[in-house]
Amino acid sequence: MAQQVEERDGSAAKAPARPMWFMLSAWVLTLAGLGISIYLTVSHYDEKALVCSATGTVDCHAVTTSKYSELVGIPLPLLGLGFFVAFAALITPFALRSQHPLPRWGRLATTGVGMVFVIYLVTVELALLEKICLWCTGVHVITILLFVLVLSDEFRRIGQVD
């Protein structure tokens, strides 16, 4: 199904719909991130729910209970949950088909902010805590992949407008 893309001169050009791999990848990653974020949110409030080995550097408990596990009183897993819910809204068929630039910019901004958090959190884990959480690493990897996916979609879209 073709989408209308407005050219610089105001005329409309047809652009092919997003490839199926984009939508499938975005949804699989978002649902995986959502699942991990739900789990980490539950384990933030119930430490007994956290399942992770503590072997030297890998220590989820040390990471998820550190003073860095909250930002201005908000648990970071809850912020992650909000990130994935917001991103899910931005990849609904309605948002992906929208000709309005807000969903596009929203996807870029959301994943950009996500990347800033990933850099901050990985720095905290490695430099300050000297511990890593495998569950958190899963969220970090998913966020990076979503960022790359959104950027590749933007480059694909830009390359179609002549």
N, C-alpha and C positions, 0 to 999 in steps of 0.2 A: 504494500500500500504506500503510495507516494505522499509526501508531506509538502506543503507549500513553504518555501523559504523566501523571505523578502530580500531582493537584491538592493544594493546601495541606491540605485536610481528609482526605487519604489515599486518596480515590477516584481512579479512573483515567479519564482523558478521552482520546478519540481525537484525534490530531493528524496531519494529512496528512504524507506523506513529504516530504523535501526536494525542491525543484524540480530538474528535470534540469539547468537552467542552472547551479545551484550546483555540482553534482557535476562537470559538464563543465568549468566555469571553474576550479574548484579543481584538477582534475587537469591541465589544460593549463598553468596557471600553475606548478604544482609541478614538472611534468616539464621545463618551460622553465628554471625556476630550478635544478633538479638538473643539467641539461645545462650551463648556464653555470658552475655551481659546480664541476663535474667539470673543465671546461676550465680554469678559473682555478686549480684545485688542481694540475693537470698543469703549467700554465705557471709556477706558483710553484716547482716543483722543476726545471723545464726552461725557463729564460727564453727560449730560442730558439723555443719553441712559442707564445709570445704574439704575436698578430697584432692590432696596433692602431697607427694613425698617431700620430705625435707632432707635433702642430701647435699650438704655444703652450700654451693652457690644457688641451687634450686630450692627455694623455700617460699612457697606461696603464702603461707601464714605470716611470715615476717613482712612480706610486701603488702599484703592486704590489710594488715593491722597497724602498719607504720603511720607516723604522723602525716605522711604524704598521701594517704589513702582517701583524704577528703580535701575538697577545695572550697574555701569559705563555708565550711560546715556541711557541704553536700558530698555524699559518698561518690567517689569517682565511678564505681560501677553504675550508679544511677545516671550519671552524666553520659556514660557509654550507652545505656539503655535509651536515653533520650536521643542520642546521635543516630542509633539504628532505626528508631521509630520515625524520626524526621526524614532519614534517607529513604526509608520504605515509602513514605508519602511522596517523595520526589521521583520515585521510579515507578509509580503507578502508571498504567496505560494512559490515563488522562494527562498526567504531568509530562510523560514522554512525548505525547502527540501535541501538546500545547505549543502554539506559535508565540506565546508570550515569553519573553526572555527570563522572567523570574524563576521558573523551575530550573532552567539551565544554569543560571547564576547561583541558584540555591544549591544545586548539586556540586558545583565547583567550590562554593564557599564552605559548605558542610564538610566536604572531604579535605579541603585546605585546613580548616580549623582542626579536624581530626588528625591531620599530619603534624600540626604544631603540638597537639597533646601527645602523640606518639613519641616525638623527639624529646619532649619534656619528661615523659614517664620513663622512657628507656634510659635517659640520662640519670634520673633519680635512682632507678633500679641498679644500674651498673656503677655509677660514680659515688652515690651517697650511701645506698643500702648495701651495695656489693652482693645483692641477691636478685634473683629473677623469679618471676611467677610464670609458669607455663600457660596458665589460663589467660593471663594478661598478655603474654606474647602472642597467643592465638588472636586476641582482639587487635593487637598491633599489626600483625601480618594481614588480617582481613581489611583493616583500615587502609593500609598501604596499597593493597590490591584494588580496593574500591577507588582510591585516588588515581591509580594508573588507569583503571578502566574508564573513569570519567574523563581524564585527560585524553585518552585515545579516542573516545567518542567525540570530544570537542575537535580534535585534530581531523578526524574523519569528516565531521560536519563542515569544518572550515574548508577542507580540501574539495568539497562538492560545490561550493559557491564559486563560480567563475567570474 
